[in-house]
């Protein structure tokens, strides 16, 4: 890219008006003095293919992908990373100089980095992980935890069949619990993760008996609005270390920004303040 070119990136989805990514990447562009832009783009599924082919011709170096296009872009990309293929969805596209479209999924990376940054002595191999939920976000969390060497993964989902399907796909490290007995998963768990949308503003709370939690358990919630969910507050009361979901959102953006703009940005308090403002 020469000095006269202004690199463009953005997020494609529908809807995209609520996305925090423009603030996030905009903050880093400003911090690093990069003359680029990050733009939210509402794209209908019928236009997805033509949009993806047009964007590189317009100066785009890549885009984030959000609902409902995260699965469909895998079919349109020339190269798909192993982790995106395993998760079955991509959240990041890189438009390479050779014209190829490269699809990746950085949600699992974001999940792991958030825990590592907030609980530096957290060790996924220290004991079983208990996961609530079996949707798209759960797939990224499960893939990342398995890759990091977790010995046992306990999984409960309201729709049990979806949890069973993940067990078939990801293998015997996963044991499936009934949703009504999800509290049983917490006994001896080193890591507890809420990947459901319960606890989000406007949704019911995640109501699981937390008697099985111990002080050593690290509890995290993917929900970040509100930042302190009922689960995190209850975990803190029990003396557990609780990590909110905002950091995952921030960290998943780091590899994309680096690939697009050539600088590895930092996740710090200034970025959190910018997002929460
Ligand atoms: P999804 O694919 O639609 O899955 C939703 C999950 O929530 C499913 O397991 C679903 O269970 C469960 N659920 C929804 N309503 C429920 C209810 N009333 N009772 C019990 N379970 C319920 O969504 P997703 O993409 O996985 O996202 C899940 C959450 O993670 C969202 O809040 C999203 O904002 C958040 N997220 C955060 C980050 C981050 O960076 N922090 C990244 C990705 C996602 P069923 O299968 O039974 O429907």
Boltz pocket constraint, residues with backbone or C-beta under 6 A from the ligand:
constraints:
  - pocket:
      binder: B
      contacts: [[A, 107], [A, 110], [A, 132], [A, 133], [A, 134], [A, 135], [A, 136], [A, 137], [A, 138], [A, 157], [A, 158], [A, 159], [A, 160], [A, 162], [A, 194], [A, 195], [A, 196], [A, 197], [A, 198], [A, 200], [A, 204], [A, 221], [A, 222], [A, 223], [A, 224], [A, 245], [A, 246], [A, 248], [A, 249], [A, 250], [A, 252]]
      max_distance: 6.0
